Amino acid sequence: MNQPSGPSNNYENLLTQTPPFVPEGAHFMVGTVTVPPGDPGSGPHRHSGPVFGYVLEGQILFELEGEEPYPIKAGDAFWEPGGDVVHWQAANLLDDAPSKFVVTMVCAPDVPMMTFLDEAEMRERDHLRHPSARRFS
């Protein structure tokens, strides 16, 4: 990977990932998410394209479908492949402070950037979660 150089640059690579796909006609969105102290975060959802993020403050419990949940903290980068892969958790692990992260989302045209699972789909997909995180099986 090419890295910028020069006397004033101090580049540190946080994440290198080849996304599985970029939807044709995609657009990009960049935003911040603030999760209140002790909050479970947004419910299980999926994105129409890959998502790349960086934790600015706090500590988050991060769970993608098929992976064991793990903590990410300020200074950590993360990614989601998007498409049919469900992001199950982004809970704030801190009870006394908010956690905040910035995300860059690759969004397919005419598709919501985030789609939440209903109870029936959560039950149907529960077997795809890491065994330590399953709710229904």
Secondary structure by P-SEA (a helix, b strand, c coil): ccccccccccccccccccccccccbbbbbbbbbbbcccccccccccccbbbbbbbcccccccccccccbbbbccccccccccccccccccccccccbbbbbbbbbbcccccccbbbbcaaaaaaacccccccccccc
